[in-house]
Structures are given as structure tokens and as C-alpha cells.
Amino acid sequence: MPIDESLTFRPVRIALLTISDSRSAADDRSGDKLEELLAGVGHILAARAIIRDETDLIVSRLHNWIDDPEVDVVITTGGTGLTGRDVTPEALRRLDGKDIPGFGELFRWLSYQKIGTSTIQSRACAIVARGTYIFALPGSTGAVTDAWEGILSTQLDSRYRPCNFVELMPRLTE
């Protein structure tokens, strides 16, 4: 599916949230990778934070960004696995948004091509809540790169055809 070069690129304001009990700004490689990827195509980094794998903290931070008119999209990294501390999908459910099931399905399909059946351990998911897209990615640099290059780079490009997430933004709160 092509990018229609006759159309003008519209940058999207993206907040990045790393969810981890062990990462800090000094070693947040997945967050750094996402920041590099989104800036490289002309999107705007609206905010960036690191918080612990705690449902209430995640929900609170996401509510703040959802209510911020300067944030169109939130991308989280981490907390999508199967361990007891991995609670990102549960936090997203508490936001009472609309599921985007195809995101997780497509992510796992793309991931399967690189890591085989290990992709079954990923609970990558996405929702739209009060007009803000939220994409929850695994915490590895490979996973965020796969999600960006295989899905988000085109769906967050207003020129992508036949359709994209950006063109739906004005109608998300109808």
C-alpha cells in the first residue's frame, strides 16, 4: 500500500511511556528507539516518561495524556508479557476505550516471522480512548522496531492509502 506523495504529511503529537520496574532514562533503549523512529519521519514528541509496572500508576499517567490536547497518540513499551508484574493490558482496559484488536493480531503475525512461536507471549494491544490512540508494545527494541516499521509508520502517516489512523482523528469523539 503506497504513500500518496501528492498529499501533505501531517505530524502527529506522540507521548512515549516506558513501563518498567528496572529501567531508567539512562538505559531506556526501547524508548530511545521509538523517539528516534518517530522524530525521523517528522512526528512530534509530546512527552516522555518512565513508570513502574503498577496498574494505578499506568492508568493515572494515561488519563493525564488522554486529557491533554497536545497529545494525539500514546505509545507504551513494556508490561505486555505474562509475568505477574506485566499489567499494561489490564491498565488499558480500565480506561474504558474502544479496542483495536487488529493491532495486536497484526503485531503478533509480524513478530512470528522473526521470533517464531515466542510471539505467543506478547499481549501487545491498542485502544482509542476519548479521542487518543494508545498502542501498548513489548519492551524490547526489536518489538518496538517491528511495531513501528510494520504498522505504526504507515498508519500514523496521513498520506498512507487506502486509509490510516490520522484521517480518523477528527471523528474519534463523535
Backbone as a ProteinNet text record, in pm:
[ID]
protein_1_A
[PRIMARY]
MPIDESLTFRPVRIALLTISDSRSAADDRSGDKLEELLAGVGHILAARAIIRDETDLIVSRLHNWIDDPEVDVVITTGGTGLTGRDVTPEALRRLDGKDIPGFGELFRWLSYQKIGTSTIQSRACAIVARGTYIFALPGSTGAVTDAWEGILSTQLDSRYRPCNFVELMPRLTE
[TERTIARY]
84.8	0	89	59.2	151.9	125.2	229.5	220	186.3	82.9	43.1	123.4	230.7	322	257.5	140.3	72.6	5.2	-6.5	-67.8	38.3	-1.5	89.8	96.3	216.6	236.6	189.5	111	64.3	128.2	218.9	283.2	182.6	206	122.5	201.9	133.6	198	188.6	305.2	312.3	380.4	316.2	376.2	426.5	543.8	604.6	611	561.5	561.4	630.8	742.1	810.7	761.1	717.5	664.3	762.8	831.4	936.7	970.7	1001.1	1048.2	1200	1267.5	1413.3	1479.3	1406.6	1471.1	1470.2	1570.9	1582	1606.7	1609.4	1634.9	1768.5	1863.6	1996.8	1998.9	1902	1906.1	1771.7	1693.5	1563.9	1582.8	1641.7	1673.5	1549.5	1441.5	1319.2	1255.1	1252.4	1200	1285.3	1417.3	1508.8	1483.9	1465.7	1443.4	1314.4	1206.9	1080.6	1093.5	1162	1180.8	1256.3	1359	1436.4	1348.9	1268.4	1184.9	1077.4	1010.7	903.5	958.5	1067.5	1128.6	1185	1234.9	1294.7	1198.9	1069.9	972.5	897.2	926.4	866.2	754.1	729.7	629.7	689.1	603.6	643.3	638.9	748	749	679.2	559.3	479.5	519.8	560.6	600.1	668.2	742.1	805.9	823.6	795.7	808.1	840	889.6	913.4	841.6	760.6	693.8	702.4	676.4	680.4	559.7	573.3	465	359.5	282.2	174.1	50.7	-55.6	-176.3	-222.9	-233.1	-283.8	-195.8	-63.2	28.6	11.2	-1.2	-18.6	-148.6	-256.7	-388.4	-385.4	-327.2	-320.8	-244.8	-127.6	-46.4	-121.8	-185	-257.2	-377.7	-450.5	-562.1	-511.9	-397.7	-342	-311.4	-251	-215.8	-338.4	-435.5	-558.9	-628.5	-626.6	-693.5	-610.9	-488.3	-400.6	-424.1	-470.7	-496.1	-369.5	-252.8	-126.4	-76.6	-157	-119.7	-226.4	-185	-275.3	-266	-145.4	-114.9	-23.8	-46.9	45	95.7	226.3	286.3	354.8	313.2	379.3	470.5	573	662.5	687.4	665.8	685.3	554.2	561.6	447	341.7	377	278.1	302.4	390.6	421.1	325.3	370.7	284.9	316.3	421.8	457.4	358.5	366.5	275.5	285.2	401.9	420.7	381.5	351.7	313.5	164.3	132.1	-8.1	-56.2	20.5	-19.2	-154.5	-182.2	-314.1	-428.5	-406.5	-509.9	-534	-426.9	-440.9	-519.8	-490.9	-564.6	-713.1	-745.8	-887.4	-959.5	-889.2	-950.7	-980.1	-927.4	-951.5	-1085.9	-1152.1	-1283.9	-1280.1	-1179.1	-1166.6	-1224.3	-1206.8	-1251.9	-1132.1	-1143.3	-1034.3	-1006.5	-878.8	-834.9	-770.4	-851.2	-795.9	-699	-718.1	-629.4	-485.7	-462.8	-325.9	-246.2	-298.4	-228.6	-214.2	-319.2	-315	-205.5	-201.9	-100.9	39.7	52	183	235.8	151.2	196.7	227.4	153.9	182.4	320.1	347.2	477.9	589	563.8	662.4	692	589.8	606.5	710.4	714.2	808.4	952.9	974.8	1110.5	1145.2	1047.8	1081.5	999.7	925.5	850.7	743.7	723.8	614	633.5	749.9	769.3	676.7	626.2	535.8	407	374.4	252.6	258.3	377.3	392.4	365.3	341.3	314.6	165.6	132.7	-4.6	-13.4	65.3	57.6	-87.7	-130.5	-270	-282	-401.4	-425.2	-570.9	-592.1	-727.2	-730	-850.4	-868.2	-957.6	-911.6	-983.7	-1000.6	-1123.3	-1157	-1078.4	-1065.1	-1001.9	-851.5	-791.2	-646.1	-615.9	-530.1	-484.5	-381.3	-389.9	-290.4	-247	-116.3	-58.5	36	12.2	94.6	184.5	314.7	414.1	498.6	554.7	652.3	773.6	855.6	964.6	1096.7	1105.9	1234.4	1247.6	1372.4	1395.3	1349.7	1363.9	1316.9	1166.8	1094.1	948.3	900.6	962.9	916.5	951.9	1065.3	1103.1	1006	973.4	877.2	742.1	693.3	562.9	566	673.1	681.2	691.5	788.2	811.8	700.5	639.1	538	395.7	368	230.4	222.8	287.9	265.3	319.2	430.9	487	390.5	312.3	215.1	81.1	34	-96.9	-95.5	21.7	32.5	83.1	77.9	114.7	-13	-46	-170.5	-177.3	-65.8	-63	-81.6	-86.6	-96	-234.3	-237.3	-362.2	-372	-489.8	-620.2	-675	-622.7	-672.1	-566.7	-582.7	-486.3	-554.1	-486.6	-541.5	-554.4	-464.3	-462.7	-590.3	-636.8	-756.6	-881.3	-877	-991.7	-991.8	-880.7	-868.3	-980.8	-1019.1	-1126.1	-1260.8	-1277.6	-1406	-1405.1	-1295.2	-1284.4	-1378.2	-1417.5	-1503.6	-1648	-1685.8	-1825.1	-1922.5
-117.4	0	123.2	215.6	327.4	451.9	530.3	665.8	755.4	835.7	927.9	1056.3	1068.8	1182.4	1315.3	1310.8	1436.4	1500.4	1425.5	1477.4	1532	1621.9	1680.9	1593.7	1567.4	1493.7	1579.4	1521.3	1590.4	1523.6	1594	1532.7	1508.1	1401.2	1361.5	1385.1	1428	1452.6	1324.3	1266.7	1134.6	1141.5	1081.4	1065.5	922.1	906	774.3	740.9	622.8	578.7	443.6	440.5	315.3	264.1	139.2	77.1	-31.7	-5.6	-97.8	-75.5	-183.3	-174.4	-155.8	-171.4	-170.8	-67.6	-8.6	84.9	227.6	300.5	443.2	517.2	648.8	728.1	690.2	647.8	613.5	484.6	394.7	266.7	228.3	327.5	303.5	293.7	183.2	167.1	162.5	100.3	93.2	230.4	305.8	442.8	528.9	513.5	588.5	552.8	423.9	378.2	436.7	432.9	490.5	640.6	709.8	854	880.9	803.5	817	790.3	684.9	648.1	752.1	801.1	896.5	1031.5	1074.5	1201	1191.3	1073.1	1053.1	1072	1055.9	1076.4	1207.6	1284.7	1417.3	1431	1326.3	1340.3	1418.9	1459.5	1543.9	1462.5	1464.8	1402.3	1497.8	1461.6	1547.7	1533.7	1414.4	1388	1251.6	1230.6	1100.8	1077.7	954.5	921.9	773.8	741.8	604	585.5	479.1	448.6	299.2	263.8	123.2	47.6	-85.2	-175.7	-181.4	-75.5	-71.5	-14.1	-90.8	-55.5	85.9	123.4	256.7	367.9	348.6	449.4	461.9	348.4	349	417.8	380.3	439.4	590.4	634.3	776.9	854.5	802.8	870.9	876.2	764.9	762.1	855.4	861.9	957.8	1100.7	1134.9	1269.3	1299.6	1204.7	1229.1	1226	1140.7	1138.1	1273.4	1334.9	1463.8	1582.8	1560.2	1668	1691.5	1809.6	1835.7	1836.8	1835.3	1833.5	1692.2	1589.6	1450	1384.6	1335.8	1264.8	1113.6	1067	923.9	897.4	785.1	738.4	602.1	583.9	453.3	411.6	295.5	242.4	128.5	106.4	-5.4	-71.8	-202.4	-279.3	-317.5	-421.8	-464.6	-543.5	-596.4	-670.1	-820.6	-865.7	-1008.2	-1084.5	-1198	-1288.1	-1293.1	-1227	-1236.8	-1159.8	-1183.4	-1117.9	-967.4	-912.7	-766.8	-703.5	-780.5	-726.3	-693.6	-563.4	-523.5	-417.4	-391.3	-285.7	-312.9	-431.3	-453.9	-435.5	-476.8	-458.4	-309.5	-231.3	-86.6	-24.5	-65.9	-11.7	-44.6	-163.6	-199.9	-107	-58.5	32	170.2	200.6	331.5	337.3	223.8	217.4	272.8	229.6	272.4	169.9	196.6	106.7	25.3	-106.3	-194	-180.7	-195.9	-206	-343.6	-451	-587.3	-620.2	-562	-591.5	-551.1	-453.7	-412	-526.1	-584.7	-694.6	-815	-842.3	-956.5	-937.2	-818.4	-791.3	-788.7	-730.2	-728.4	-870.6	-959.3	-1096.7	-1169.9	-1140	-1200.5	-1154.6	-1024.8	-973	-1030.9	-1034.5	-1084.7	-1233.1	-1309.6	-1453.5	-1478.5	-1391	-1407.2	-1392.1	-1326.8	-1305.8	-1394.2	-1416.5	-1491	-1619	-1655.5	-1780.3	-1781.5	-1898.2	-1914	-1836.6	-1781.8	-1698.8	-1577.4	-1540.1	-1425.5	-1448.4	-1573	-1603	-1542.5	-1509.5	-1449.9	-1300.5	-1240.4	-1096.7	-1067.7	-969.8	-922.2	-779.2	-750.5	-618.7	-590.5	-466.3	-431.8	-282.5	-240	-98.4	-65.3	60.3	113.1	257.1	309.5	453.5	494.8	590.8	635.7	787	830.9	974.1	1049.9	987.7	1053.2	1037.4	960.6	939.5	793.2	768.2	632.4	592.7	467.5	414.6	277.9	264.1	140.1	85.9	-37.3	-99.9	-204	-178.7	-264.7	-337	-450.8	-515.6	-424.1	-459.4	-372	-387.2	-476.5	-493.9	-396.6	-364.9	-275.1	-340.3	-471.4	-541.4	-529.6	-545	-536.4	-396.5	-293.8	-158.7	-124	-173.1	-150	-221.7	-346.8	-421	-351.8	-307.7	-241	-110.7	-34.1	93.7	71	-9.7	-27.4	-105.8	-200.1	-284.9	-233.9	-141.2	-94.4	57	108.5	247.2	349.1	320.6	419.8	452.9	355.7	384.2	430.5	367.2	406	543.9	593.8	729.4	827.8	786.9	874.7	912.9	1040.2	1090.1	1067.3	1032.7	1012.6	866.8	777.5	634.8	600.4	520.6	480	329.6	275.1	337.7	411.7	386.7	458.9	454.1	539.4	547.5	600.1	585.7	632.6	784.3	856.3	1002	1062.8	1011.9	1069.8	1048.3	953	927.5	1017.7	1079.9	1157.5	1259.3	1336.1	1434.8	1371.3	1243.9	1177.4	1082.8	1071.4	972.3	997.3	1121.1	1150.6	1178.4	1142.7	1164.8	1087.6
0	0	0	-82.4	-105.4	-19.6	-11.6	41.7	-76.9	-64.3	-171	-154	-230.4	-221	-260.4	-324.3	-360.5	-238.7	-129.4	-7.4	87.5	175.1	272.5	397.6	444.5	568.6	685.6	774.4	895.1	1016.3	1084.5	1200.9	1312.6	1386	1498.1	1626.1	1732.5	1862	1944.4	1974	2035.6	2171.8	2271.6	2404.1	2416.7	2476.1	2494.8	2642.8	2677.1	2815.7	2826.3	2897.6	2925.4	3059.8	3060.3	3180.6	3222.7	3334.5	3376.9	3523.6	3592.4	3729.8	3735.7	3623.5	3627.2	3535.9	3443.9	3350.1	3403.6	3360.3	3392.3	3261.8	3267.7	3146.9	3083.9	3164.9	3114.2	3033.2	3055.9	2984.8	2921.1	2887.6	2823.3	2671.2	2627.7	2485.3	2397.7	2444.1	2362.9	2348.6	2457.6	2449.8	2358.4	2370.5	2282.4	2136.1	2109.1	1971.5	1916.2	1994.8	1949.2	1923	2012.6	1993	1863	1837.9	1713.4	1590.2	1597	1482.4	1453.6	1556.6	1530.7	1485.7	1544.8	1503.5	1361.8	1326.6	1195.1	1079.4	1104.3	996.6	1010.3	1116.8	1129.4	1230.4	1312.3	1417.1	1534	1626.6	1738.8	1868.2	1942.9	2074.3	2170.5	2214.2	2301.7	2447.4	2487.4	2625.8	2630.6	2738.8	2757.9	2906.9	2950.8	3092.6	3110.1	3229.1	3270.2	3403.5	3413.3	3539.7	3567.9	3693.4	3734.5	3680.5	3677.5	3637.1	3747.3	3760.6	3859.2	3790.6	3794.2	3719.1	3748.8	3875.4	3909.4	3853	3858.3	3802.5	3651.5	3584.5	3438.7	3401.6	3468.8	3439.8	3462.3	3572.5	3602.9	3495.1	3457.6	3354.9	3221.8	3184.7	3058.3	3060.6	3171.1	3181.4	3160.6	3221	3204.8	3058.8	2989.2	2850	2759.3	2790.5	2710.9	2718.2	2834.8	2854.9	2806.5	2766.9	2720.2	2570.3	2532.9	2390.6	2304.5	2367.5	2294.2	2266.6	2303.2	2279.7	2192.2	2075.8	1984.9	2002.2	2034.2	2038.4	2157.8	2224.6	2328	2284.5	2292.7	2267.5	2396.5	2448.3	2566.7	2525.4	2605.1	2582.8	2717	2719.9	2841.6	2907.7	2989.9	3068.3	2992.2	2874.6	2794.4	2795	2880.3	2886.1	2976.7	3025.2	3101.7	3251.1	3295	3435.6	3522.4	3651.2	3743.5	3744	3712.7	3711.7	3578.8	3476.8	3345.7	3347.2	3359.8	3378.1	3278.9	3174.7	3081.4	3014.7	2960.5	2900.1	3000.3	3124.5	3226.6	3253	3254.2	3273.1	3158	3035	2920.4	2929.9	2976.8	2991.8	3088.7	3188.8	3286	3229	3112.7	3050.6	2978.8	2966.6	2903.1	2759.8	2685.4	2546.7	2451.6	2326.3	2220	2172.5	2180.9	2138.1	1989.2	1954.6	1815.7	1803.6	1796.9	1803.7	1691.4	1574.7	1463.1	1487.9	1575.5	1604.1	1665.9	1773.7	1839.8	1749.4	1673	1580.7	1476.4	1416.4	1313.9	1374.8	1494.7	1559.1	1578.4	1630.9	1654.8	1524.4	1419	1289.2	1239	1249.6	1207.8	1295.4	1425.2	1519.9	1497.2	1464.4	1440.1	1330	1230.8	1120.9	1166.9	1281.5	1331.4	1450.3	1541.4	1662.9	1679.6	1576.7	1580.4	1687.6	1745.5	1840.2	1969.6	1994.7	2114.3	2114.4	1998.7	1991.4	2070	2097.3	2173.3	2314.6	2361.6	2494.4	2496.4	2382.5	2374.8	2384.5	2467	2475.3	2422.7	2318.3	2255.6	2219.8	2241.6	2217.3	2189.8	2152.5	2125.9	2152.4	2192.1	2210.4	2162.3	2148.1	2133.6	2250.4	2328.4	2447.2	2441.6	2441.9	2439.2	2331.8	2215.4	2101.9	2092.4	2181.6	2180.7	2153.3	2055.8	2029.2	2133.9	2181.7	2274.3	2222.9	2198.5	2148.8	2254.8	2300.3	2403.6	2339.3	2344.2	2279.8	2383.6	2347.2	2435.1	2456.6	2555.7	2594.7	2521.8	2425.7	2355.9	2239.8	2205.9	2092.1	1961.9	1952.7	1833.2	1817.8	1927.5	1921.9	1884.8	1943	1908.9	1764.8	1718.4	1578.8	1485.4	1515.5	1432.7	1429.1	1545	1550.6	1473	1487.2	1416.8	1266.2	1225.3	1082.2	1013.7	1084.6	1022.3	1031.2	1123.9	1143.5	1159.6	1262.9	1302.5	1203.2	1139.2	1046.2	933.6	889.9	783.9	839.6	945.8	999.5	1064.7	1103.8	1157.3	1052.2	926.1	815.1	741.4	744.1	684.4	533.9	472.6	327.2	286.9	383.5	354.1	300.3	195.1	132.3	125.3	144.9	124.7	246.3	368.6	485.4	594.9	695.8	804.7	930.6	1044.5	1171.9	1178	1114.5	1124.3	1066.7	953.2	892.5	977.5	1069.7	1158.7	1282	1313.9	1437.4	1459.3	1360.1	1384.9	1422.2	1391.2	1415.1	1534.5	1605.3	1712.2	1829.9	1851	1965.6	1926	1806.6	1762	1848.8
[MASK]
++++++++++++++++++++++++++++++++++++++++++++++++++++++++++++++++++++++++++++++++++++++++++++++++++++++++++++++++++++++++++++++++++++++++++++++++++++++++++++++++++++++++++++++

